[in-house]
Amino acid sequence: MPGFICTLLFSILLLPINLCCAFWLFREALNLTGMTFQSFLKRNSRTVLPDRPGVRQRFLLRFFSEHSSDPKASGKLLWAFGICTLPGLGALLLAEYIALHPDKLKYALAGDLILLTLNIGIALAGRAYRRKHPLDEHTAERLEAQRIKEKEEGKKTLVKSILVYGIVGAFFLAVLSFFFLGITSIGTQRKTAQPEQISLQDVNTVLVNKGYETANIPTTYWFYDESKLLNVCAGVKGENKFEFYEYTDGETVGGVYNRILSSISQDMEPAERESHETTLPGGCKMFTAILNGIYQLVLYQNDTVVYAHSPDSFNEINDILMELGYLQNG
């Protein structure tokens, strides 16, 4: 759980980090107008823009065309700023992925580290850009004078500003954290709804309704822990096959699952095999992979094991599992 929270917060914090790293592009566009960011905000504080897509972008392009010493350069910087904020969007998408798949933190963490590297690269690019595109002496002096004045004025309200920005930042972090934790909670509730005890009759009924032949169909792995095997059921439809095994206890099924897995995925390395597994409620697992052109599935839950394969897709297998209660919609 601590790892989940830390990874989620890391993803959320990458959004403001991205905005900070990319902001130099917007600042450089403003520099060409001879304005600081604060003076830009004061100048346009009373401007009310319609809440329509693209309105703000058109406003900024018009603003730079009227006030920039090089409107074309300012426009390019504004466009680049928009592109460089995409890692912030990626961070939110990763946070959503973490919330929906808390069991796959390593993939999300790898994505976060990639985004962090991109942000560092964006920030370092700012230094290179300033060296290659120095401001003219008059504009640089004008901007420096404005910044000194703003810094002096800011000292008077420094504590208040820190408090306000701190509260806003904490509120922003809390809202996003609770939002994504809510997604996790909903997903967990769906996944942890343990299925009713599935019986041989349930499986036979669903298979027959799906057009499977179930009479006298042999199962492939009946000899695994045969002494603890209570019931078996199998159905065949064309080249599709679905097999159900019920055992005397829940301890046996994990071993049977692993033995079936070893049998069908002999050429897989352990790490590759693990990447094809999904954790189900109660620590149970489901393995899905295309092996030798065949869609193969192995699942264990409670005291039952399912093995199924199809040459076409997992669609019908998943439909059967959902009807039986092994899988939940969504």
SULFEN-V104238 format. One record per residue. SS is DSSP state (H for helix, E for strand, - for the rest). OMEGA is omega in radians with two decimals (999 if undefined). D_CENTER is the distance of its C-alpha to the mean C-alpha in whole Angstrom. Layout:
BEGIN
SS|OMEGA|D_CENTER ; SS|OMEGA|D_CENTER
END
This chain:
BEGIN
-|3.09|17 ; H|3.11|18 ; H|3.12|15 ; H|-3.12|13 ; H|-3.12|14 ; H|-3.14|15 ; H|3.11|11 ; H|3.14|10 ; H|3.10|13 ; H|3.14|13 ; H|-3.12|9 ; H|-3.12|11 ; H|3.11|14 ; H|3.09|13 ; H|3.09|14 ; H|3.09|18 ; H|3.12|18 ; H|-3.14|17 ; H|3.11|19 ; H|-3.11|22 ; H|-3.09|22 ; H|-3.00|22 ; H|-3.12|25 ; H|3.14|28 ; H|3.11|27 ; H|3.14|28 ; H|3.11|31 ; H|3.08|32 ; H|3.11|33 ; H|-3.13|34 ; H|-3.13|37 ; -|3.05|38 ; -|-3.10|39 ; -|-3.12|41 ; -|2.94|39 ; -|-3.14|36 ; H|3.14|33 ; H|3.13|35 ; H|3.07|38 ; H|3.14|36 ; H|3.14|34 ; H|-3.11|38 ; H|-3.04|39 ; -|-3.07|37 ; -|-3.10|36 ; -|3.14|38 ; -|3.13|37 ; -|-3.11|35 ; -|3.07|33 ; -|-3.12|32 ; -|3.13|28 ; -|-3.13|28 ; -|3.05|25 ; -|-3.09|27 ; H|-3.13|30 ; H|3.13|29 ; H|3.12|28 ; H|3.10|32 ; H|-3.12|33 ; H|3.12|32 ; H|3.11|33 ; H|3.13|36 ; H|-3.12|37 ; H|3.12|36 ; H|-3.11|39 ; H|-2.98|41 ; H|-3.07|41 ; -|3.05|40 ; -|3.09|42 ; -|-3.08|40 ; H|-3.14|38 ; H|3.12|37 ; H|3.11|35 ; H|3.11|34 ; H|3.12|32 ; H|3.12|31 ; H|3.11|29 ; H|3.10|28 ; H|3.13|26 ; H|3.10|25 ; H|3.11|23 ; H|3.12|21 ; H|-3.06|20 ; H|3.04|19 ; -|3.11|17 ; H|3.05|15 ; H|3.06|13 ; H|3.06|13 ; H|3.10|11 ; H|3.13|8 ; H|3.11|8 ; H|3.10|8 ; H|3.09|5 ; H|3.09|3 ; H|3.10|5 ; H|3.11|5 ; H|3.12|2 ; H|-3.12|5 ; H|-3.11|7 ; H|-3.10|7 ; -|-3.11|8 ; -|3.13|10 ; -|-3.11|12 ; -|-3.07|10 ; H|-3.07|10 ; H|3.11|11 ; H|3.12|9 ; H|3.13|7 ; H|3.09|10 ; H|3.09|11 ; H|3.11|9 ; H|-3.13|10 ; H|3.08|13 ; H|3.13|14 ; H|3.11|13 ; H|3.10|15 ; H|3.09|18 ; H|3.14|17 ; H|3.10|18 ; H|3.10|21 ; H|3.12|22 ; H|-3.14|22 ; H|3.14|24 ; H|3.11|27 ; H|3.13|27 ; H|3.13|29 ; H|3.13|31 ; H|-3.13|32 ; H|-3.11|33 ; H|3.12|35 ; H|-3.09|37 ; H|-3.09|37 ; -|3.14|38 ; -|3.09|40 ; -|3.06|41 ; -|-2.99|45 ; H|-3.10|47 ; H|3.14|48 ; H|-3.14|44 ; H|3.13|43 ; H|-3.14|46 ; H|3.14|45 ; H|3.14|41 ; H|3.11|42 ; H|3.11|45 ; H|-3.10|42 ; H|3.10|40 ; H|3.12|43 ; H|3.13|44 ; H|3.13|40 ; H|3.11|40 ; H|3.11|43 ; H|-3.12|43 ; H|3.13|39 ; H|-3.10|41 ; H|-3.09|43 ; -|-3.05|40 ; H|-3.11|38 ; H|3.14|37 ; H|-3.13|36 ; H|3.13|34 ; H|-3.13|32 ; H|-3.10|32 ; H|-3.13|31 ; H|3.10|28 ; H|3.14|27 ; H|3.14|27 ; H|3.13|25 ; H|3.13|22 ; H|3.12|22 ; H|3.11|22 ; H|-3.13|19 ; H|-3.12|17 ; H|-3.12|19 ; H|-3.13|18 ; H|-3.14|14 ; H|3.14|14 ; H|3.12|16 ; H|-3.10|14 ; H|3.06|11 ; H|3.07|13 ; H|3.08|15 ; H|3.12|12 ; H|-3.12|12 ; H|3.13|15 ; H|3.13|15 ; H|3.14|13 ; H|3.12|16 ; H|3.12|19 ; H|-3.05|18 ; H|-3.05|18 ; -|3.05|20 ; -|-3.07|23 ; -|-3.13|25 ; -|3.02|27 ; -|3.09|31 ; -|-3.06|33 ; -|-3.07|33 ; -|3.07|36 ; H|-3.13|38 ; H|3.11|39 ; H|-3.10|36 ; H|-3.12|35 ; H|-3.12|38 ; H|-3.12|38 ; H|-3.13|34 ; H|3.12|35 ; H|3.13|38 ; H|3.13|37 ; -|3.11|35 ; -|3.12|38 ; -|3.02|38 ; E|-3.06|41 ; -|-3.09|41 ; -|3.06|45 ; -|3.10|46 ; -|-3.10|42 ; -|3.04|42 ; -|-3.02|39 ; -|-2.98|38 ; -|-3.11|37 ; -|-3.03|40 ; -|3.08|41 ; -|-3.12|38 ; -|-3.09|40 ; H|-3.11|42 ; H|3.14|44 ; H|-3.11|41 ; E|-3.13|40 ; E|-3.05|41 ; E|3.01|40 ; E|3.08|39 ; E|3.13|38 ; E|3.10|37 ; E|-3.13|37 ; E|3.02|37 ; E|-3.02|37 ; -|3.10|38 ; -|3.08|36 ; E|3.09|33 ; E|3.14|34 ; E|-3.10|32 ; E|-3.11|34 ; E|3.13|33 ; E|3.09|35 ; E|-3.07|36 ; E|-3.07|37 ; -|-3.11|39 ; -|-3.11|36 ; H|-3.14|33 ; H|-3.09|33 ; H|-2.97|34 ; H|3.13|31 ; H|3.11|29 ; H|3.11|32 ; H|3.11|33 ; H|-3.10|29 ; H|-3.13|29 ; H|3.07|32 ; H|-3.14|31 ; H|3.12|28 ; H|-3.11|30 ; H|-3.04|33 ; H|-3.07|30 ; -|-3.08|28 ; -|-3.07|31 ; -|-3.11|30 ; -|2.97|27 ; -|-3.13|26 ; H|-3.12|25 ; H|3.12|21 ; H|3.13|21 ; H|-3.13|22 ; H|-3.13|19 ; H|3.13|16 ; -|-3.09|18 ; E|3.06|18 ; E|3.12|16 ; E|3.12|17 ; E|-3.14|19 ; H|3.09|20 ; H|3.13|23 ; H|3.12|22 ; E|-3.00|23 ; E|3.05|21 ; E|3.11|21 ; E|3.08|21 ; E|3.13|21 ; E|3.02|22 ; E|-3.08|24 ; E|-3.11|27 ; -|3.09|30 ; -|-3.13|29 ; E|3.07|29 ; E|-3.06|26 ; E|-3.14|26 ; E|3.00|25 ; E|-3.07|26 ; E|2.96|25 ; E|-3.12|26 ; E|-3.04|26 ; -|-3.14|29 ; -|-3.12|32 ; E|3.08|31 ; E|3.09|30 ; E|2.99|29 ; E|-3.13|29 ; E|3.06|29 ; E|-3.13|29 ; E|3.10|29 ; -|-2.99|30 ; -|-3.08|28 ; -|3.08|25 ; -|-2.99|23 ; H|-3.09|24 ; H|3.09|27 ; H|3.13|26 ; H|3.10|23 ; H|3.14|25 ; H|-3.13|28 ; H|3.12|25 ; H|3.11|24 ; H|3.13|28 ; H|3.14|29 ; -|3.09|26 ; -|-3.14|24 ; -|3.12|21 ; -|3.06|20 ; -|3.12|19 ; -|999|16
END
